[in-house]
């Protein structure tokens, strides 16, 4: 699988990464996680991304993949108490959360810890950034990052404190294409695209049951891309190739509970990136149809 240099970190990341939310929330068994993560790593994926609040995701990853720790880069997030007595973003809680993540993941260090959707106001205060800097100094993480969107993500990039940015960007969510990614690229930050296929919100042809997908569904009704009327595999492939064609994006995190999905996604990318004409057509459609309040979605 194609790999890209992750900014100035020295990491060479696979263009597809494993997103750990689904296995945490969807009742994945340890045996299913073994197969899923083994399939992903065997397919050449070398980025595993999870978070402190993805239910049992960190525990499953630690159990299933820690024996292959040299085969992948490990990203997690902190910010939400998720079982601690302290409130979200409490400084002591953040430090304890990072230690808990290491224990769950069965590792002495992660490659990146991201602040998980932290507000611009908290970023500007600086205390939460200092927690990550101390974790880096102690060897608990190699790099530090920010995971989020819109103005908070813009400040996170501009403040110069972070090595990595995770942000939502896809055919239905293109604010970051101009707001944050170009400057992150100029600063040598690694960039991960979250929700890179817009949750395939169009896949059933009707409004998704999950409210989490409704914003993308509604946007896609207005955008009315021609390629969404092709077969599902073809349209998902085009959406994924678009995201990976955005200059400055190094990897796309795709979550799934289907162990065969990685091979399917790899096949979708065999055609390479979109042509310049295809890419610009999607960008032009966005620029013509996007409303002013179509900001990045967390």
VEXGU-224785 format. One record per atom (N, C-alpha, C): x negated, z negated, y; atom name; residue number from 1. Coordinates in steps of 0.05 Angstrom, whole numbers, plus 5000, padded with zeros to 4 digits. Each point is the difference from the previous one (the first is absolute). Layout:
REM VEXGU-224785
- X|Z|Y|CA|NUM
...
REM end
This chain:
REM VEXGU-224785
- 4983|5000|4976|N|1
- 5017|5000|5024|CA|1
- 4982|5000|5025|C|1
- 5009|5015|5020|N|2
- 4985|5002|5025|CA|2
- 4996|4972|5012|C|2
- 4976|4996|5011|N|3
- 4994|4975|5014|CA|3
- 4991|5006|5029|C|3
- 5006|4981|5017|N|4
- 4992|5003|5028|CA|4
- 4985|4975|5009|C|4
- 4982|5004|5019|N|5
- 4985|4978|5011|CA|5
- 5018|4984|5018|C|5
- 5002|4974|4994|N|6
- 5019|4982|5014|CA|6
- 4988|4990|5026|C|6
- 5001|5017|5020|N|7
- 4989|4993|5026|CA|7
- 4971|4993|4998|C|7
- 4992|4979|5013|N|8
- 4972|4991|5000|CA|8
- 4994|4978|4980|C|8
- 5019|4996|4980|N|9
- 4997|4977|4982|CA|9
- 4980|5006|4977|C|9
- 4994|5026|4995|N|10
- 4984|5007|4977|CA|10
- 5016|5003|4974|C|10
- 5026|4995|5001|N|11
- 5016|5003|4976|CA|11
- 5009|5029|4999|C|11
- 5000|5011|4976|N|12
- 5011|5027|4994|CA|12
- 5025|4996|4984|C|12
- 5023|5004|5014|N|13
- 5026|4993|4988|CA|13
- 5014|5025|4989|C|13
- 5014|4996|4979|N|14
- 5017|5022|4989|CA|14
- 5023|5005|5020|C|14
- 5008|5025|5002|N|15
- 5021|5007|5020|CA|15
- 5027|4988|4992|C|15
- 5004|4993|4975|N|16
- 5023|4985|4992|CA|16
- 4992|4972|4992|C|16
- 5016|4981|5009|N|17
- 4995|4972|4993|CA|17
- 5025|4988|4988|C|17
- 4996|4978|4986|N|18
- 5022|4986|4986|CA|18
- 5012|4979|5019|C|18
- 5026|5003|5006|N|19
- 5014|4980|5016|CA|19
- 5013|4980|4982|C|19
- 4995|4974|5006|N|20
- 5008|4979|4981|CA|20
- 5027|4988|5005|C|20
- 5016|5009|5019|N|21
- 5025|4987|5006|CA|21
- 5020|5002|4977|C|21
- 5003|5024|4989|N|22
- 5020|5004|4980|CA|22
- 4996|4982|4975|C|22
- 4976|4998|4991|N|23
- 4996|4984|4976|CA|23
- 5006|4971|5005|C|23
- 4997|4991|5025|N|24
- 5006|4972|5006|CA|24
- 5030|4995|5001|C|24
- 5015|5019|5011|N|25
- 5028|4995|5005|CA|25
- 5019|5011|4978|C|25
- 4991|5017|4982|N|26
- 5018|5013|4982|CA|26
- 4999|4990|4971|C|26
- 4990|4976|4997|N|27
- 5001|4987|4974|CA|27
- 4981|5013|4979|C|27
- 4978|5011|5010|N|28
- 4980|5012|4982|CA|28
- 4988|4978|4982|C|28
- 4998|5006|4974|N|29
- 4989|4981|4981|CA|29
- 4969|5003|5001|C|29
- 4986|4980|4990|N|30
- 4970|5002|4999|CA|30
- 4992|5025|4983|C|30
- 5014|5005|4979|N|31
- 4993|5023|4983|CA|31
- 5005|5026|5014|C|31
- 5021|5002|5016|N|32
- 5005|5024|5016|CA|32
- 4979|5003|5021|C|32
- 4992|4978|5013|N|33
- 4979|5001|5020|CA|33
- 4974|5009|4988|C|33
- 4994|4991|4976|N|34
- 4975|5009|4986|CA|34
- 5000|5031|4998|C|34
- 5022|5011|4991|N|35
- 5002|5029|4996|CA|35
- 4999|5014|5027|C|35
- 5015|4989|5019|N|36
- 5002|5013|5027|CA|36
- 4973|5001|5014|C|36
- 4986|4977|5001|N|37
- 4975|4999|5014|CA|37
- 4978|5014|4985|C|37
- 5001|4998|4973|N|38
- 4980|5015|4984|CA|38
- 5003|5030|5004|C|38
- 5025|5009|5001|N|39
- 5005|5029|5005|CA|39
- 4990|5009|5027|C|39
- 5005|4983|5020|N|40
- 4991|5007|5027|CA|40
- 4970|5002|5002|C|40
- 4986|4980|4989|N|41
- 4971|5000|5001|CA|41
- 4988|5022|4984|C|41
- 5012|5005|4977|N|42
- 4990|5022|4983|CA|42
- 5004|5027|5013|C|42
- 5021|5002|5017|N|43
- 5005|5026|5014|CA|43
- 4981|5004|5024|C|43
- 4983|4980|5005|N|44
- 4981|5003|5022|CA|44
- 5007|4986|5025|C|44
- 5022|4985|5001|N|45
- 5007|4985|5024|CA|45
- 4981|4976|5002|C|45
- 4989|4995|5024|N|46
- 4982|4978|5002|CA|46
- 5007|4981|5023|C|46
- 5025|5001|5010|N|47
- 5010|4982|5020|CA|47
- 5025|4986|4989|C|47
- 4999|4973|5000|N|48
- 5024|4985|4993|CA|48
- 5007|4983|5025|C|48
- 5025|5003|5009|N|49
- 5009|4986|5024|CA|49
- 5023|4982|4993|C|49
- 4999|4975|5009|N|50
- 5021|4981|4995|CA|50
- 5003|4982|5024|C|50
- 5015|4978|4996|N|51
- 5005|4981|5022|CA|51
- 5008|4974|4989|C|51
- 4997|4979|5017|N|52
- 5007|4973|4993|CA|52
- 5030|4996|4995|C|52
- 5016|5018|5011|N|53
- 5030|4996|4999|CA|53
- 5013|5020|4981|C|53
- 4985|5014|4984|N|54
- 5011|5019|4981|CA|54
- 5007|4986|4973|C|54
- 5013|4977|5002|N|55
- 5009|4985|4976|CA|55
- 4976|4995|4982|C|55
- 5001|5010|4975|N|56
- 4978|4995|4980|CA|56
- 4980|5022|4999|C|56
- 4999|5017|5020|N|57
- 4982|5024|4999|CA|57
- 4971|4992|4996|C|57
- 4991|4981|5017|N|58
- 4971|4992|4998|CA|58
- 4994|4989|4972|C|58
- 5017|4984|4989|N|59
- 4995|4988|4974|CA|59
- 4998|5022|4979|C|59
- 5019|5019|5001|N|60
- 4999|5022|4980|CA|60
- 4975|5017|5002|C|60
- 4992|5006|5025|N|61
- 4975|5015|5004|CA|61
- 4976|4985|4989|C|61
- 4999|4974|5007|N|62
- 4978|4984|4990|CA|62
- 4998|5000|4970|C|62
- 5023|4996|4987|N|63
- 5001|4999|4971|CA|63
- 4992|5027|4987|C|63
- 5011|5022|5012|N|64
- 4997|5026|4987|CA|64
- 4975|5015|5007|C|64
- 4988|4994|5023|N|65
- 4978|5017|5010|CA|65
- 4975|4986|5007|C|65
- 4999|4973|5000|N|66
- 4976|4987|5009|CA|66
- 4976|5006|4982|C|66
- 5005|5006|4974|N|67
- 4978|5007|4982|CA|67
- 4987|5027|5007|C|67
- 5014|5015|5018|N|68
- 4989|5026|5009|CA|68
- 4993|4999|5030|C|68
- 4993|4977|5009|N|69
- 4997|4996|5029|CA|69
- 4980|5019|5013|C|69
- 4980|5010|4985|N|70
- 4981|5019|5012|CA|70
- 5012|5028|5002|C|70
- 5024|5005|4990|N|71
- 5012|5026|5000|CA|71
- 5017|5006|5024|C|71
- 5005|4980|5017|N|72
- 5019|5004|5022|CA|72
- 4993|4983|5024|C|72
- 5010|5009|5023|N|73
- 5000|4984|5025|CA|73
- 5026|4985|5001|C|73
- 4999|4975|5008|N|74
- 5023|4983|5000|CA|74
- 5007|4991|5028|C|74
- 5025|5007|5008|N|75
- 5010|4993|5027|CA|75
- 5023|4981|4996|C|75
- 5002|4979|5017|N|76
- 5023|4983|5001|CA|76
- 5007|4993|5029|C|76
- 5021|4985|5004|N|77
- 5009|4994|5027|CA|77
- 5007|4970|5002|C|77
- 5000|4990|5024|N|78
- 5008|4973|5005|CA|78
- 5016|4998|5025|C|78
- 5015|4978|5003|N|79
- 5017|4996|5024|CA|79
- 5025|4985|4994|C|79
- 5013|5006|4977|N|80
- 5025|4988|4993|CA|80
- 4995|4976|4982|C|80
- 5014|4978|5005|N|81
- 4995|4975|4986|CA|81
- 5005|5003|4970|C|81
- 5022|5013|4992|N|82
- 5005|5007|4972|CA|82
- 4994|4977|4981|C|82
- 5013|4977|5005|N|83
- 4997|4977|4982|CA|83
- 4986|4977|5013|C|83
- 4984|5004|5021|N|84
- 4987|4978|5013|CA|84
- 5020|4986|5018|C|84
- 4995|4974|5006|N|85
- 5018|4985|5017|CA|85
- 4997|5007|5029|C|85
- 4977|5010|5009|N|86
- 4996|5007|5028|CA|86
- 5015|5026|5006|C|86
- 5004|5005|5026|N|87
- 5014|5025|5008|CA|87
- 4981|5024|4998|C|87
- 5012|5024|5001|N|88
- 4984|5024|5002|CA|88
- 4980|4998|5023|C|88
- 4977|5011|4995|N|89
- 4979|5003|5020|CA|89
- 4986|4973|5008|C|89
- 5008|4978|4987|N|90
- 4985|4975|5004|CA|90
- 4971|5004|4991|C|90
- 4981|4990|5015|N|91
- 4972|5006|4995|CA|91
- 4991|4988|4973|C|91
- 5007|4975|4995|N|92
- 4993|4987|4974|CA|92
- 5013|5015|4977|C|92
- 5025|5008|5004|N|93
- 5014|5015|4979|CA|93
- 4986|5026|4994|C|93
- 4991|5014|5021|N|94
- 4987|5026|4996|CA|94
- 4974|4996|4983|C|94
- 4985|4980|5006|N|95
- 4976|4995|4985|CA|95
- 5006|4993|4971|C|95
- 5021|4984|4996|N|96
- 5008|4993|4972|CA|96
- 5011|5024|4986|C|96
- 5014|5018|5015|N|97
- 5011|5024|4988|CA|97
- 4979|5018|4989|C|97
- 4978|5003|5015|N|98
- 4978|5017|4991|CA|98
- 4988|4989|4974|C|98
- 4996|4973|4999|N|99
- 4989|4988|4976|CA|99
- 5019|5003|4977|C|99
- 5026|4997|5005|N|100
- 5020|5004|4979|CA|100
- 4999|5028|4989|C|100
- 4998|5020|5018|N|101
- 4998|5028|4991|CA|101
- 4976|5004|4982|C|101
- 4978|4989|5007|N|102
- 4976|5004|4983|CA|102
- 5004|4988|4973|C|102
- 5013|4976|4999|N|103
- 5006|4988|4974|CA|103
- 5019|5016|4984|C|103
- 5021|5010|5012|N|104
- 5020|5016|4986|CA|104
- 4987|5026|4990|C|104
- 4984|5012|5016|N|105
- 4987|5026|4994|CA|105
- 4976|4997|4981|C|105
- 4993|4975|4994|N|106
- 4977|4994|4982|CA|106
- 4974|5014|5009|C|106
- 4994|4996|5025|N|107
- 4976|5012|5011|CA|107
- 4988|4981|5021|C|107
- 4974|5003|5005|N|108
- 4987|4984|5020|CA|108
- 5003|5012|5028|C|108
- 5007|5025|5002|N|109
- 5002|5013|5026|CA|109
- 5020|5024|4998|C|109
- 5011|5008|5023|N|110
- 5015|5025|5002|CA|110
- 4984|5018|5018|C|110
- 5006|5025|5000|N|111
- 4986|5019|5017|CA|111
- 5011|5000|5028|C|111
- 5027|4997|5003|N|112
- 5012|4997|5027|CA|112
- 5023|4980|4999|C|112
- 5000|4982|5019|N|113
- 5024|4984|5006|CA|113
- 5013|5011|5025|C|113
- 5025|5007|4999|N|114
- 5015|5009|5024|CA|114
- 5019|4979|5010|C|114
- 5002|4997|5026|N|115
- 5021|4984|5012|CA|115
- 5026|5016|4996|C|115
- 5021|4987|4990|N|116
- 5023|5013|4989|CA|116
- 5023|5001|5020|C|116
- 5000|5020|5018|N|117
- 5022|5003|5019|CA|117
- 4999|4980|5022|C|117
- 4977|4992|5008|N|118
- 4997|4980|5021|CA|118
- 5008|5013|5027|C|118
- 5013|4983|5017|N|119
- 5009|5010|5026|CA|119
- 4977|5005|5019|C|119
- 5004|5016|5020|N|120
- 4979|5004|5020|CA|120
- 4994|4975|5015|C|120
- 5019|4983|5005|N|121
- 4996|4975|5014|CA|121
- 4980|4982|4985|C|121
- 5004|4998|4974|N|122
- 4982|4983|4983|CA|122
- 4973|5013|4999|C|122
- 4998|5026|4998|N|123
- 4974|5013|4999|CA|123
- 4985|4994|5026|C|123
- 5014|5001|5022|N|124
- 4987|4995|5026|CA|124
- 4989|4971|5002|C|124
- 5014|4981|4988|N|125
- 4990|4973|5001|CA|125
- 4974|4997|4985|C|125
- 4996|5016|4979|N|126
- 4974|5001|4987|CA|126
- 4996|4982|4976|C|126
- 5016|4978|4997|N|127
- 4995|4981|4979|CA|127
- 5002|5012|4972|C|127
- 5020|5017|4997|N|128
- 5004|5012|4973|CA|128
- 4977|5019|4993|C|128
- 4990|5013|5020|N|129
- 4977|5018|4995|CA|129
- 4975|4983|4992|C|129
- 4997|4977|5013|N|130
- 4978|4983|4993|CA|130
- 5001|4990|4971|C|130
- 5024|4996|4990|N|131
- 5002|4992|4972|CA|131
- 4988|5021|4982|C|131
- 5006|5025|5005|N|132
- 4988|5021|4984|CA|132
- 4970|5003|5003|C|132
- 4991|4996|5025|N|133
- 4971|5001|5005|CA|133
- 4986|4978|4984|C|133
- 5011|4976|4999|N|134
- 4988|4978|4985|CA|134
- 5000|5007|4970|C|134
- 5022|5012|4990|N|135
- 5001|5007|4972|CA|135
- 4978|5021|4994|C|135
- 4995|5018|5018|N|136
- 4979|5020|4996|CA|136
- 4973|4987|5000|C|136
- 4995|4981|5018|N|137
- 4975|4986|5002|CA|137
- 4994|4984|4974|C|137
- 5021|4990|4988|N|138
- 4997|4984|4975|CA|138
- 4999|5018|4975|C|138
- 5002|5026|5003|N|139
- 4999|5018|4977|CA|139
- 5026|5003|4984|C|139
- 5022|4990|5011|N|140
- 5025|5003|4987|CA|140
- 5012|5028|5002|C|140
- 4992|5014|5021|N|141
- 5008|5028|5003|CA|141
- 4977|5015|5012|C|141
- 4997|5025|4993|N|142
- 4978|5016|5011|CA|142
- 5008|5011|5027|C|142
- 5025|5006|5004|N|143
- 5009|5012|5026|CA|143
- 5027|4987|5007|C|143
- 5008|5004|5025|N|144
- 5026|4989|5009|CA|144
- 5016|5023|5013|C|144
- 5026|4997|4999|N|145
- 5017|5021|5010|CA|145
- 5027|4990|5010|C|145
- 5015|5020|5010|N|146
- 5027|4995|5010|CA|146
- 5020|5018|4986|C|146
- 5022|4989|4991|N|147
- 5021|5016|4988|CA|147
- 5025|4998|5017|C|147
- 5008|5023|5012|N|148
- 5024|4999|5016|CA|148
- 5003|5026|5016|C|148
- 5017|5000|5020|N|149
- 5008|5024|5014|CA|149
- 5005|4995|5029|C|149
- 5005|5022|5014|N|150
- 5009|5001|5028|CA|150
- 4979|4986|5019|C|150
- 5009|4986|5019|N|151
- 4982|4990|5021|CA|151
- 4980|4979|4989|C|151
- 5009|4984|4981|N|152
- 4982|4980|4989|CA|152
- 4977|5014|4986|C|152
- 5006|5021|4985|N|153
- 4978|5015|4987|CA|153
- 4982|5013|5020|C|153
- 5012|5010|5022|N|154
- 4983|5012|5021|CA|154
- 4981|4979|5011|C|154
- 5009|4976|5006|N|155
- 4982|4979|5010|CA|155
- 4979|4993|4979|C|155
- 5008|4999|4974|N|156
- 4981|4993|4979|CA|156
- 4977|5020|4999|C|156
- 5007|5025|5004|N|157
- 4979|5021|5000|CA|157
- 4982|4997|5024|C|157
- 5013|4997|5023|N|158
- 4985|5000|5025|CA|158
- 4983|4975|5004|C|158
- 5007|4978|4988|N|159
- 4985|4975|5005|CA|159
- 4973|5000|4987|C|159
- 4995|5017|4981|N|160
- 4974|5003|4988|CA|160
- 4992|4980|4979|C|160
- 5019|4983|4992|N|161
- 4994|4978|4981|CA|161
- 5001|5009|4971|C|161
- 5013|5022|4994|N|162
- 5007|5007|4972|CA|162
- 4985|5024|4989|C|162
- 4996|4999|4974|N|163
- 4987|5022|4986|CA|163
- 5020|5019|4987|C|163
- 5025|4991|4998|N|164
- 5020|5015|4984|CA|164
- 5027|4998|5012|C|164
- 5016|5021|4998|N|165
- 5027|5001|5009|CA|165
- 5018|5011|4978|C|165
- 5021|4985|4994|N|166
- 5022|5010|4983|CA|166
- 5024|5005|5018|C|166
- 5011|5024|4999|N|167
- 5023|5005|5017|CA|167
- 5019|5020|4987|C|167
- 5025|4998|5007|N|168
- 5020|5018|4989|CA|168
- 4998|5028|5013|C|168
- 4997|5020|4984|N|169
- 4999|5028|5011|CA|169
- 5008|5019|4978|C|169
- 5018|5018|5007|N|170
- 5011|5019|4981|CA|170
- 5018|5020|5014|C|170
- 5014|5017|4986|N|171
- 5016|5021|5012|CA|171
- 5022|4989|5018|C|171
- 5008|4975|4996|N|172
- 5022|4988|5016|CA|172
- 4990|4978|5018|C|172
- 4974|4998|5003|N|173
- 4988|4977|5014|CA|173
- 4973|5009|5011|C|173
- 5000|5013|5023|N|174
- 4976|5013|5009|CA|174
- 4988|4989|5026|C|174
- 5010|4977|5009|N|175
- 4990|4989|5025|CA|175
- 4969|4995|4998|C|175
- 4991|4990|4977|N|176
- 4972|4993|4997|CA|176
- 4982|5024|5001|C|176
- 5011|5025|4996|N|177
- 4983|5024|5000|CA|177
- 4985|5002|5027|C|177
- 5014|4992|5021|N|178
- 4987|5001|5027|CA|178
- 4994|4973|5012|C|178
- 5016|4979|4993|N|179
- 4997|4974|5013|CA|179
- 4976|4984|4991|C|179
- 4994|5001|4974|N|180
- 4979|4982|4989|CA|180
- 4979|5014|4984|C|180
- 5007|5019|4984|N|181
- 4980|5011|4980|CA|181
- 4977|5014|5014|C|181
- 5004|5016|5021|N|182
- 4977|5013|5012|CA|182
- 4979|4980|5011|C|182
- 5009|4978|5013|N|183
- 4981|4981|5010|CA|183
- 4987|4984|4977|C|183
- 5016|4994|4979|N|184
- 4988|4987|4977|CA|184
- 4978|5017|4988|C|184
- 5005|5026|4998|N|185
- 4980|5018|4990|CA|185
- 4975|5000|5018|C|185
- 5004|5001|5026|N|186
- 4978|5000|5019|CA|186
- 4983|4975|4998|C|186
- 5013|4977|4993|N|187
- 4986|4975|4998|CA|187
- 4988|4995|4972|C|187
- 5003|5019|4982|N|188
- 4989|4997|4973|CA|188
- 5015|4981|4982|C|188
- 5026|4997|5005|N|189
- 5017|4983|4983|CA|189
- 5010|5016|4976|C|189
- 5002|4986|4978|N|190
- 5014|5011|4977|CA|190
- 5030|5000|5005|C|190
- 5014|5020|4991|N|191
- 5029|5002|5005|CA|191
- 5015|5005|4974|C|191
- 5019|4983|4993|N|192
- 5017|5003|4977|CA|192
- 5028|5006|5010|C|192
- 5012|5021|4989|N|193
- 5028|5007|5006|CA|193
- 5019|4984|4982|C|193
- 5017|4984|5011|N|194
- 5021|4987|4985|CA|194
- 5025|5017|5000|C|194
- 5017|4997|4980|N|195
- 5025|5015|4998|CA|195
- 4995|5030|5004|C|195
- 4980|5012|4986|N|196
- 4991|5027|5006|CA|196
- 5020|5022|4992|C|196
- 5020|4994|4983|N|197
- 5021|5020|4994|CA|197
- 5027|4992|5011|C|197
- 4999|4983|5021|N|198
- 5025|4991|5013|CA|198
- 5020|4989|4980|C|198
- 4989|4985|4980|N|199
- 5017|4989|4979|CA|199
- 5017|5020|4985|C|199
- 4993|5026|5003|N|200
- 5016|5022|4988|CA|200
- 5030|4995|5005|C|200
- 5006|4993|5025|N|201
- 5027|4992|5008|CA|201
- 5021|5022|4995|C|201
- 4991|5025|4997|N|202
- 5018|5022|4996|CA|202
- 5006|5006|4970|C|202
- 4988|4985|4982|N|203
- 4998|5009|4972|CA|203
- 5027|5003|4986|C|203
- 5020|4983|5008|N|204
- 5026|5002|4986|CA|204
- 5019|5018|5015|C|204
- 4993|5008|5025|N|205
- 5019|5017|5015|CA|205
- 5021|4984|5015|C|205
- 4999|4974|4997|N|206
- 5020|4983|5014|CA|206
- 4985|4975|5010|C|206
- 5013|4986|5018|N|207
- 4987|4977|5013|CA|207
- 4991|4979|4979|C|207
- 4975|4992|5001|N|208
- 4990|4981|4980|CA|208
- 5015|4974|5000|C|208
- 5001|4986|4978|N|209
- 5013|4974|4998|CA|209
- 4985|4979|5015|C|209
- 4973|5002|4999|N|210
- 4983|4980|5013|CA|210
- 5000|5004|5030|C|210
- 5007|4979|5015|N|211
- 4999|5002|5029|CA|211
- 4972|5005|5011|C|211
- 4979|4993|4984|N|212
- 4973|5004|5007|CA|212
- 4994|5030|5005|C|212
- 5015|5017|4987|N|213
- 4996|5029|5001|CA|213
- 5018|5014|5020|C|213
- 5018|4986|5012|N|214
- 5021|5013|5017|CA|214
- 4988|5014|5024|C|214
- 4980|4987|5013|N|215
- 4989|5012|5025|CA|215
- 4988|5028|4993|C|215
- 4986|5002|4979|N|216
- 4988|5025|4993|CA|216
- 5021|5021|4992|C|216
- 5020|4991|4986|N|217
- 5022|5018|4992|CA|217
- 5013|5012|5025|C|217
- 5006|4983|5020|N|218
- 5013|5009|5024|CA|218
- 4982|5019|5016|C|218
- 4975|4993|5001|N|219
- 4981|5018|5014|CA|219
- 4999|5028|4987|C|219
- 4999|4999|4973|N|220
- 4997|5025|4986|CA|220
- 5025|5018|5002|C|220
- 5023|4987|5005|N|221
- 5024|5017|5004|CA|221
- 4997|5016|5026|C|221
- 4988|4987|5020|N|222
- 4996|5014|5025|CA|222
- 4977|5020|4999|C|222
- 4979|4993|4985|N|223
- 4977|5018|4998|CA|223
- 5006|5025|4983|C|223
- 5015|4996|4979|N|224
- 5011|5022|4984|CA|224
- 4977|5020|4992|C|224
- 4979|4990|4989|N|225
- 4978|5017|4992|CA|225
- 5009|5019|4978|C|225
- 4992|5025|5001|N|226
- 5008|5020|4980|CA|226
- 4990|4992|4973|C|226
- 4975|4989|4998|N|227
- 4989|4995|4974|CA|227
- 5014|4978|4984|C|227
- 5016|4984|5014|N|228
- 5015|4979|4985|CA|228
- 5022|5011|4982|C|228
- 5006|5026|5004|N|229
- 5021|5012|4983|CA|229
- 4987|5013|4975|C|229
- 4974|4999|4998|N|230
- 4987|5009|4975|CA|230
- 5003|4979|4979|C|230
- 4990|5005|4976|N|231
- 5001|4980|4979|CA|231
- 4987|4974|5009|C|231
- 5008|4978|4987|N|232
- 4990|4974|5008|CA|232
- 4970|4998|4998|C|232
- 4989|5009|4978|N|233
- 4971|4999|4997|CA|233
- 4985|5016|5022|C|233
- 5011|5023|5006|N|234
- 4988|5017|5020|CA|234
- 5001|4986|5028|C|234
- 5023|4989|5006|N|235
- 5003|4987|5027|CA|235
- 4984|4975|5002|C|235
- 4998|4984|4979|N|236
- 4983|4976|5001|CA|236
- 4971|5009|5003|C|236
- 4992|5021|4986|N|237
- 4973|5010|5002|CA|237
- 4993|5008|5028|C|237
- 5019|5014|5013|N|238
- 4995|5009|5028|CA|238
- 4998|4976|5019|C|238
- 5018|4980|4996|N|239
- 4999|4976|5016|CA|239
- 4973|4985|4997|C|239
- 4991|4997|4976|N|240
- 4975|4986|4995|CA|240
- 4977|5016|5011|C|240
- 5000|5025|4996|N|241
- 4978|5017|5010|CA|241
- 4999|5000|5031|C|241
- 5024|4998|5012|N|242
- 5000|4998|5030|CA|242
- 4986|4974|5009|C|242
- 5007|4978|4988|N|243
- 4988|4975|5008|CA|243
- 4969|5000|4997|C|243
- 4991|5011|4977|N|244
- 4971|5001|4995|CA|244
- 4987|5022|5016|C|244
- 5015|5017|5014|N|245
- 4988|5021|5017|CA|245
- 4996|4990|5029|C|245
- 5010|4976|5006|N|246
- 4998|4989|5027|CA|246
- 4971|4992|5005|C|246
- 4987|5011|5020|N|247
- 4972|4993|5005|CA|247
- 4997|4970|5004|C|247
- 4981|4988|4987|N|248
- 4995|4971|5003|CA|248
- 5012|4983|4978|C|248
- 5018|5011|4983|N|249
- 5011|4986|4978|CA|249
- 4982|5003|4976|C|249
- 4992|4977|4988|N|250
- 4982|5001|4977|CA|250
- 5013|4997|4973|C|250
- 5022|4985|4999|N|251
- 5014|4995|4975|CA|251
- 5029|4995|5005|C|251
- 5016|5006|4980|N|252
- 5029|4995|5001|CA|252
- 5007|4981|4978|C|252
- 5014|4978|5007|N|253
- 5008|4980|4980|CA|253
- 5028|5007|4990|C|253
- 5001|5005|4974|N|254
- 5026|5007|4987|CA|254
- 5006|4979|4980|C|254
- 5024|4987|5003|N|255
- 5008|4980|4981|CA|255
- 5019|5011|4979|C|255
- 4997|4990|4976|N|256
- 5018|5008|4979|CA|256
- 4999|4980|4977|C|256
- 5020|4999|4984|N|257
- 5000|4985|4975|CA|257
- 4999|5019|4976|C|257
- 4995|5025|5005|N|258
- 4999|5021|4979|CA|258
- 4971|5007|4994|C|258
- 4990|4993|4976|N|259
- 4972|5004|4993|CA|259
- 4992|5030|5000|C|259
- 5019|5018|4998|N|260
- 4993|5028|4999|CA|260
- 4999|5013|5028|C|260
- 5009|4984|5020|N|261
- 5002|5011|5027|CA|261
- 4973|5009|5012|C|261
- 4979|4986|4992|N|262
- 4974|5007|5011|CA|262
- 4991|5028|4992|C|262
- 5005|5007|4975|N|263
- 4993|5027|4992|CA|263
- 5017|5021|5014|C|263
- 5026|4993|5004|N|264
- 5018|5018|5014|CA|264
- 4990|5004|5029|C|264
- 4993|4978|5013|N|265
- 4991|5003|5028|CA|265
- 4974|5015|5002|C|265
- 4982|4996|4980|N|266
- 4975|5015|5000|CA|266
- 5005|5030|4998|C|266
- 5019|5007|4983|N|267
- 5007|5029|4996|CA|267
- 5012|5011|5026|C|267
- 5015|4984|5014|N|268
- 5012|5009|5026|CA|268
- 4978|5007|5020|C|268
- 4978|4987|4998|N|269
- 4978|5004|5019|CA|269
- 4980|5021|4992|C|269
- 5004|5012|4976|N|270
- 4981|5020|4991|CA|270
- 4999|5024|5018|C|270
- 5022|5005|5015|N|271
- 5001|5023|5018|CA|271
- 4985|4995|5026|C|271
- 4989|4976|5003|N|272
- 4985|4993|5024|CA|272
- 5018|4993|5023|C|272
- 4988|4998|5023|N|273
- 5014|4993|5025|CA|273
- 5018|5023|5008|C|273
- 5018|4994|5019|N|274
- 5017|5021|5012|CA|274
- 4982|5019|5016|C|274
- 5009|5025|5002|N|275
- 4987|5018|5018|CA|275
- 5005|4991|5029|C|275
- 4984|5009|5018|N|276
- 5004|4992|5028|CA|276
- 5028|5008|5010|C|276
- 5009|5024|4991|N|277
- 5027|5009|5008|CA|277
- 5021|4982|4989|C|277
- 4998|4991|4975|N|278
- 5020|4982|4988|CA|278
- 5000|4973|5015|C|278
- 4976|4990|5004|N|279
- 4998|4974|5014|CA|279
- 5012|5001|5028|C|279
- 4993|5020|5015|N|280
- 5009|5002|5027|CA|280
- 5030|5005|5002|C|280
- 5012|5013|4979|N|281
- 5029|5004|5000|CA|281
- 5014|4973|4998|C|281
- 4990|4982|4983|N|282
- 5012|4974|4997|CA|282
- 4996|4983|5025|C|282
- 4977|5002|5012|N|283
- 4995|4986|5025|CA|283
- 5018|5010|5023|C|283
- 5004|5027|5001|N|284
- 5016|5011|5021|CA|284
- 5029|4992|4996|C|284
- 5009|4998|4976|N|285
- 5028|4991|4995|CA|285
- 5004|4972|5009|C|285
- 4980|4983|4994|N|286
- 5001|4972|5009|CA|286
- 5001|4999|5031|C|286
- 4983|5014|5013|N|287
- 4998|4999|5029|CA|287
- 5025|5010|5013|C|287
- 5014|5019|4987|N|288
- 5025|5011|5011|CA|288
- 5024|4981|4995|C|288
- 5000|4985|4979|N|289
- 5023|4984|4992|CA|289
- 4998|4970|5003|C|289
- 4976|4989|5000|N|290
- 4996|4971|5000|CA|290
- 5011|4988|5025|C|290
- 5015|4978|4997|N|291
- 5011|4985|5023|CA|291
- 4978|4982|5010|C|291
- 5004|4990|5024|N|292
- 4980|4983|5013|CA|292
- 4996|4974|4985|C|292
- 5021|4991|4986|N|293
- 4999|4974|4986|CA|293
- 4992|5003|4971|C|293
- 4989|5023|4992|N|294
- 4991|5004|4973|CA|294
- 4972|4989|4997|C|294
- 4997|4974|5002|N|295
- 4974|4988|4998|CA|295
- 4992|4995|4971|C|295
- 4975|4992|4996|N|296
- 4990|4995|4973|CA|296
- 5015|4978|4987|C|296
- 5006|5004|4974|N|297
- 5015|4981|4984|CA|297
- 4982|4984|4982|C|297
- 5003|4974|5001|N|298
- 4984|4983|4983|CA|298
- 5007|5001|4971|C|298
REM end
